[in-house]
Amino acid sequence: MRPLLSRSLLAIPFLSCAAQRPPDAIPPTIRWLKPSETAPHGQAPSAQLRLLTTTPDGAKTYALILSQGDEVLSALQTFANEQHVVSAHFSAIGAVRDPEVGWFDPARKQYKGMSLHEQMEVLTLSGDIALGVDGKPVVHTHVALGRSDGQSWGGHLLAATASPTLELYVTTYPEAIHKRFDPATDLQLIDLSLGRQAP
């Protein structure tokens, strides 16, 4: 009887772990992208913008509110272009669906794009805006997302759609931050020695 009891007890943890696996734990869809292929693609027709504060040194803080169906990176890029942003940082909370995040592989000089087709909570979203090598603003965003079972998932944000809303707060600065092209990675990296104003 004792060996039979031991086998039964050993089976209990295995069954318990199997039962805890969430029903929507589907592995992400994978694709590889060059840095030049990660530009925003989409629209944010319902995005609302309001200037909240302006400080004496020229810094401005905005509320940028996205509604159902607005593409997150497209909204940020449109904001940066229309407001002629030369440097900024931002953060957000809310929820999104069908996100794609990336993990950069230095050896391949590519992003491993990973997408999940589900509704997710935005646990944290943050990023910055600086001027790219062509003199236009470049949005750089990272995100941590929560799945329906409470697990977190995230990386470099490649795409996501607000669902039902995303609440962004953006602070812009009058002094430009510039990026340079890094041939070792094929990325545009911030270089504070570029375009520096004299004290």
Buried (B, 14 or more C-beta within 10 A) or exposed (E): EEEEEEEEEEEEEEEEEEEEEEEEEEEBEEBEBEBEEBEBEBEBEBBEBEEEEEEEEEBBBBEBBBBEBBBBBBBBBBBBEEBEBBBBBBEBBBBBBBBBBBEBEEEEBBBBBBBBEBBBBBEBBBBBBBBBEEEEBBBBBBBBBBBEEEEEBBBBBBBBBBBEBBBBBBBBBEEBBBBBEEEEBBBBEBBEEBEEEEE
